[in-house]
């Protein structure tokens, strides 16, 4: 966190009014901190070929070419001088593109597991996430694309709005003031010529303070469904008129994300062992009198925009089921080829999980999330439909995360 003393020391040549303005901004708004210079290197380590994992893909490379293509499309839009750092090794944008293209060409040959591992050992560097406690362990969770029924107009059946970005929401990029604040920003609103924190979830959903400041994109029937749409960040709204809207994250109120699952555990309402998205839904359905209080315990609020297709991730490219991974972009480079080892559920015809089995596959860093912080967290995109909702809602398994880059 940036202190007032540090600001005064770094900007001693500023005039007093400028300094006071920045102090007000930092004290009055939610601050999205950046990591210290060089900290990206602490999130991963370089492996020797003898320590490479045994590569295999439980999806048989299905969808991998599509995901690789989306990362290549994103990288092609970046400046050529953009660099990517892995544990002290720096690569150019063009090199990362070549890395993906060479791997794409290789998997088109449908290689065996032996051929795959020999190819990667010969041509690629492998880096591993250090985990939050530097124990190489990463907690994997999942997310999916919810499908909600809704309407373009408010009615008794559809009273809950999906808001577009408010007109009075202000985002301040602190890197414009100094390179020392790279990738730091704050979000707020102007009140009496002062930048203050933006309305929180209680202000918006219960007190109605957003009225007239943001246009509803659509209206839905259930506040819990809407809450989980915020958590997932994108979804489909199927309207009564037969129209399908693809809604995608456009911004947030800048407030910190608080897990309502953690709040329910701490209050003794649910146990840690039974915690899942489905368990939260069931609890709120059975205790409607607690819905507002529980949902408001997460002050973060998401605003949406519509897309022609979806879902779309941080790269502004369509996500690929089972192949797109959300990571902390402050630590790990985006769009790069990764490999995960974790667990996935096997379910029966009634939608019950029978067991969790090994899951190892190639994925691409194509998204991020408010709850995905540090080198020990990752979020796997499961797509949409019943299996996706079950897998995403119940996945909280430890595993390992690797990054793969072509040798120079």
Residue, then its C-alpha position, 0 to 999 in steps of 0.5 A: x500500500x502506498x503511504x502518504x509519506x512515500x507520496x510526499x517523498x517521491x513528489x516533493x517537487x509538486x505544488x501543494x494543491x497537487x499533493x493534497x489532491x492525490x492524498x484525497x484520491x488515495x484515502x477516499x477511494x478503493x486502490x488497486x495496488x500493483x506489485x513492487x518492481x521485480x515481484x513478477x519474478x517471485x511468482x514462478x521458478x524455472x525448471x530444469x528438463x529433469x524436473x518437467x512434469x509428465x505432460x498429457x491432455x485429458x481433453x485430447x487437444x479438443x478446443x486447444x487450437x481455438x484457444x491458441x488462436x485467440x491468444x495469438x489474435x490478442x498478441x498480434x494487437x500488442x506493440x512489438x516492443x511488449x516484453x514478457x518476463x518469466x522468472x527473470x527470463x524476458x521474451x519479446x511479443x514476437x517470440x511468444x507468438x512464435x512459441x504458440x504457433x510452433x506448439x499449434x503446428x505440433x499438436x495438429x500432428x496428433x502426437x502421442x504422449x511420448x512424442x509430446x513430452x520429447x518435443x517439449x523437452x527439446x524445444x521449450x522452457x518450463x516455469x512453475x508457479x511458486x504458490x502462495x507459500x512457495x510450496x508449488x501448490x496452487x488452489x484451483x477453482x472454476x467459473x462458468x457462463x450462467x444463462x438467465x431468463x430476463x426481459x428488456x423492460x422492468x416488470x413484476x416478474x423481472x424487477x432486478x436490473x443488470x446495470x451498464x457502467x454508471x455515468x458518474x463512475x470515475x477511474x483514475x490511472x495513477x501511472x499517469x502521475x508516475x511510473x512508480x504507480x504502474x498498473x495502479x488505479x482507483x475507482x470512485x465518484x465526485x461529490x462536492x468536488x472531492x473524489x470519494x469511494x463509489x457506492x457499494x452493493x448495499x447502496x445500489x441494491x437496497x438503498x437504490x442510490x444508483x437510480x438515474x445514474x446507470x442504464x439497465x441493460x436488462x432485468x432478471x427475476x432472481x437476485x441470487x442469480x444476478x449476484x452469481x452473474x456478477x461473480x462469473x463476470x459474463x453470461x447470457x440473458x434469454x429474453x421473453x422476446x426470444x432475443x439472447x444478450x451476451x453480457x460481459x464485465x465492463x467495470x466495477x465499483x472498485x470496492x474489495x471483493x468479499x466472499x459470501x461463502x467465507x462469511x457464511x462459514x465464519x457465522x456458522x451457517x455453513x461448514x467449510x466441508x460442504x461449501x460450494x456455490x450450490x450450497x450457498x444457493x440452497x441456503x439463501x433459498x431456504x432463508x430468504x430473510x437473510x438474502x439482502x444481508x448476506x449478498x451485501x456482505x460483498x461490497x464489490x459490484x459489477x457493471x456490464x456491457x453487451x457483446x455480439x458473442x461470448x463469453x469474453x475474457x480479459x483479452x477481449x477474446x472469446x473464452x474456450x471451454x476447459x482451456x481458458x484460465x484466469x490468473x493474477x495478471x500482475x504476476x503471470x503474463x497473459x495469453x501464454x501457454x500453460x499446463x495444469x494438474x488438478x482435479x475434475x468431477x465425474x457426475x451421474x445422470x442426476x447431476x451428483x458428483x460421484x468422485x474427483x479424478x485427475x485433470x491435466x491439460x494445456x490451457x491459456x492465460x486469458x482471463x483474470x478475476x477479483x478473487x484471483x490474487x497471488x501465485x497460488x490461485x487460478x480459475x478454470x473456465x468450464x463453459x456453460x450448461x449443467x456440468x459446467x455449473x456443477x464443476x465450477x460451483x464445487x471445484x476447490x482443489x489444489x494442484x500445480x501450474x506451469x508455463x511453457x515458452x519456446x527456447x531462444 
